[in-house]
Amino acid sequence: MGTVASLVIPGADRALFEQIERVFADHDTRFSLYRADSEISRIARGELMLLRSTDSLRAAYAEAIGWRTSTAGAFDPYRPDGVLDLSGVVKALAIDAARSAVVGAGLDDALLSVGGDGVALGRRMSPPDSAGRTAADSAGRTPADADAPWMVGIVDPESREHLLGAVPLHPGRAAIATSGTAERGEHVWRRSHPSGRTEVPFRQVTVRAADIVTADVLATAILSGGPETLADACSQWNIDVLTVDASNGMTATPGFRRELTVGARLSA
């Protein structure tokens, strides 16, 4: 999918990692517009009708169209040039499939991250060393310190080497996704106002939610739709949102304010 995956899965064997690798490879083969031989590229060139595509592609399309309706068009799988682009849901669907593989293997704790978006299972457990000691034992910490929520950092769009802060992932808030312009430029098509004017109020949006698809789609939708979509999303879904505007001012919903660490500055 043209990005980097980071998998932390205590107790996983090679077979599970290979299974997850196949999950990502299959999504790339089917959905990447950067591959001339992908199924969606064939649709873009008019060689394959959507109605004749595979069940997997049509399911992803239905997911994307459903989100377009729910977000009043702020999230849209069609690019301004009319090409169908399902990348807005595909990465999240691949992460979710990888999560299902971990659960299917009977494992309870994991952190799966792809391109900066991630989902957590369980808690961050320190594996024992050859002597049966955990990292908590070696550092003089208590077992409760080792059995802690997974923590994820949020990159500062002004400097990719720094973090705005870090937040825990836990049940009810197990997934996080960030959409922005710092790394890939204006890759998200912004929603235009009736006047035809396109505003760019946010340069980065991070959403924490119960599942990765909701987090990823709404991060994109809010980046595209701006403050109006932010208000609508917070009223419809149980999410936490952190935004960075064009002047680098930051705002956060109450959930982020409570749990964001590293002393990030927040607007009133």
C-alpha positions in Angstrom: 0.0 0.0 0.0 3.0 2.2 -0.4 3.6 2.8 3.3 5.2 1.3 6.4 3.6 -1.3 8.7 4.6 -1.7 12.3 3.4 -4.8 14.1 3.9 -5.5 17.8 2.3 -8.8 18.7 3.7 -10.5 21.8 3.5 -14.3 21.4 2.9 -14.3 17.6 4.6 -16.9 15.5 6.0 -16.6 11.9 2.8 -18.0 10.4 0.7 -15.2 11.8 3.1 -12.5 10.5 3.0 -14.2 7.1 -0.8 -14.3 7.2 -0.9 -10.5 8.0 1.6 -9.9 5.2 -0.7 -11.6 2.8 -3.6 -9.5 4.0 -1.8 -6.3 3.2 -0.5 -7.7 -0.2 -4.0 -8.7 -1.2 -5.4 -5.2 -0.5 -2.5 -3.6 -2.4 -3.0 -5.9 -5.4 -6.7 -5.2 -5.5 -7.0 -1.5 -4.6 -3.8 0.3 -5.5 -4.2 2.9 -8.3 -0.3 2.9 -8.4 -0.4 -0.6 -9.9 -1.5 -0.8 -13.5 -2.6 -4.4 -12.9 -4.8 -3.8 -9.9 -8.5 -4.4 -10.1 -9.3 -0.8 -9.3 -6.9 0.5 -12.0 -8.8 -1.7 -14.5 -12.0 0.0 -13.4 -10.4 3.5 -13.8 -9.3 2.7 -17.3 -12.8 1.4 -18.2 -11.7 -2.2 -18.7 -13.8 -3.5 -15.9 -17.3 -2.5 -14.8 -17.8 -2.0 -11.1 -20.8 -4.4 -11.2 -18.5 -7.1 -12.5 -15.7 -6.6 -9.9 -15.0 -8.9 -7.0 -17.1 -9.1 -3.9 -14.2 -7.6 -1.9 -14.0 -4.5 -4.1 -17.8 -4.0 -4.2 -17.9 -4.4 -0.4 -15.2 -1.7 0.0 -17.1 0.5 -2.5 -20.3 0.1 -0.5 -18.5 1.0 2.7 -17.1 4.2 1.1 -20.4 5.3 -0.3 -22.1 4.7 3.1 -19.5 7.0 4.7 -20.1 9.6 1.9 -23.7 9.7 2.9 -23.1 9.8 6.6 -20.6 12.7 6.3 -22.8 14.7 3.9 -20.1 14.3 1.2 -17.1 15.4 3.3 -15.7 12.0 2.7 -16.0 11.0 -1.0 -14.4 8.0 -2.8 -14.5 9.8 -6.1 -11.6 12.1 -6.9 -12.3 15.5 -8.5 -11.4 14.0 -11.9 -14.1 11.4 -11.5 -11.7 8.4 -10.8 -12.9 6.0 -8.1 -10.3 5.9 -5.4 -11.0 3.7 -2.4 -7.7 4.4 -0.6 -9.7 6.4 2.0 -11.2 3.1 3.4 -8.8 0.4 2.1 -5.9 1.0 4.6 -8.3 0.9 7.5 -10.0 -2.2 6.1 -6.6 -3.9 5.8 -5.7 -3.0 9.4 -9.0 -4.3 10.6 -8.5 -7.6 8.7 -5.0 -7.9 10.3 -6.6 -7.3 13.7 -9.1 -10.1 13.0 -6.1 -12.4 12.2 -4.6 -11.6 15.6 -7.8 -12.4 17.3 -8.2 -15.5 15.3 -4.8 -16.7 16.5 -6.0 -16.5 20.1 -3.8 -13.5 21.1 -5.1 -10.7 23.3 -2.4 -8.0 23.1 -1.1 -6.2 20.0 -0.5 -2.9 18.4 -0.9 -2.7 14.6 0.1 0.5 12.8 0.2 1.2 9.1 1.2 4.6 7.8 0.7 6.2 11.2 -2.8 4.8 11.7 -3.2 2.1 14.2 -5.4 -0.2 16.4 -4.6 -1.8 19.7 -5.7 -5.0 21.4 -5.4 -5.5 25.1 -2.6 -3.9 26.9 1.2 -3.4 26.6 2.7 -6.4 28.3 6.4 -6.7 28.9 7.5 -10.2 27.8 9.8 -12.1 30.2 13.5 -12.6 29.5 15.4 -15.9 29.6 15.4 -15.6 33.4 11.7 -15.0 33.6 12.1 -11.3 34.4 10.1 -8.6 32.7 11.3 -5.1 31.8 9.3 -3.8 34.7 11.3 -6.1 37.0 14.6 -4.8 35.6 13.6 -1.2 35.9 12.3 -1.6 39.4 8.7 -0.9 38.3 5.6 -2.6 39.5 3.7 -5.2 37.4 1.0 -2.6 37.0 3.5 -0.4 35.1 4.1 -3.2 32.6 0.4 -3.9 32.2 -0.3 -0.4 30.8 -2.3 0.8 27.8 -0.6 1.0 24.4 0.6 4.6 23.9 0.8 6.2 20.4 2.4 9.4 19.4 0.9 12.2 17.2 3.4 13.7 14.9 3.9 17.5 14.8 3.0 18.6 11.2 5.5 21.5 11.6 8.4 19.1 12.3 8.1 15.4 11.6 10.9 14.7 14.1 8.7 15.9 17.0 5.5 14.8 18.6 2.5 17.0 19.6 1.8 14.5 22.3 0.8 10.9 23.0 -2.5 9.2 23.9 -3.4 5.8 25.2 -5.5 3.3 23.2 -7.9 1.3 25.2 -11.4 -0.4 24.8 -13.8 2.2 23.4 -10.8 4.1 22.1 -8.8 1.3 20.5 -8.0 3.0 17.2 -6.4 6.2 16.0 -5.9 7.8 12.6 -4.3 11.0 11.4 -4.9 12.8 8.1 -2.9 15.8 7.1 -0.9 17.7 4.5 2.6 17.7 6.1 3.9 14.4 4.6 1.9 14.0 1.4 0.8 17.5 0.6 -2.8 18.2 -0.5 -3.8 14.6 -1.2 -7.3 15.0 0.3 -9.7 16.8 -1.9 -11.4 19.5 0.1 -15.1 20.0 0.1 -16.1 23.3 -1.6 -18.7 25.7 -0.3 -21.8 26.6 -2.4 -20.0 29.8 -3.4 -17.3 27.7 -5.0 -14.7 28.8 -2.4 -12.5 26.0 -0.9 -11.3 26.7 2.6 -8.3 25.0 4.2 -8.8 25.5 7.9 -7.0 22.3 9.1 -3.6 21.0 8.1 -3.9 17.9 10.3 -6.7 16.0 12.0 -6.3 13.1 14.4 -9.3 11.0 15.4 -9.5 8.4 18.2 -12.4 6.0 18.0 -13.5 2.5 18.9 -12.6 1.1 15.5 -10.0 1.9 12.8 -12.4 2.5 9.9 -14.4 5.1 11.8 -11.2 6.8 13.0 -9.6 6.8 9.5 -12.6 7.9 7.6 -13.6 10.7 10.0 -10.0 12.1 10.1 -10.2 12.4 6.3 -13.7 13.8 6.4 -12.9 16.5 9.0 -9.8 17.5 7.1 -11.9 17.9 4.0 -15.0 19.5 5.5 -13.5 21.7 8.2 -15.1 23.0 11.4 -18.7 22.2 10.2 -17.8 18.5 9.6 -15.9 18.4 12.9 -19.1 19.6 14.7 -21.3 17.1 12.8 -18.9 14.2 13.4 -18.6 14.8 17.1 -22.4 14.9 17.4 -22.9 11.7 15.5 -20.0 9.5 16.6 -18.4 8.8 19.9 -14.9 10.1 19.0 -12.0 12.2 20.3 -10.5 14.8 17.9 -7.3 16.8 17.8 -6.9 19.4 15.0 -4.0 21.6 13.9 -5.0 24.6 11.8 -3.1 26.6 9.2 -1.5 28.8 11.8 -0.4 25.8 13.9 -3.1 26.4 16.5 -4.4 23.3 18.2 -7.8 22.4 19.4 -9.0 19.2 21.1 -12.2 17.6 22.2 -12.5 16.8 26.0 -11.3 13.2 25.6 -8.1 14.3 24.0 -7.6 17.1 26.6 -7.9 14.5 29.4 -5.4 12.0 28.1 -3.0 13.8 25.8 0.5 13.9 27.4 3.8 15.6 26.6 2.4 19.1 27.4 1.1 20.0 24.0 -0.5 23.5 23.8 -4.2 23.6 23.2 -6.4 26.5 22.2 -9.3 27.4 24.4 
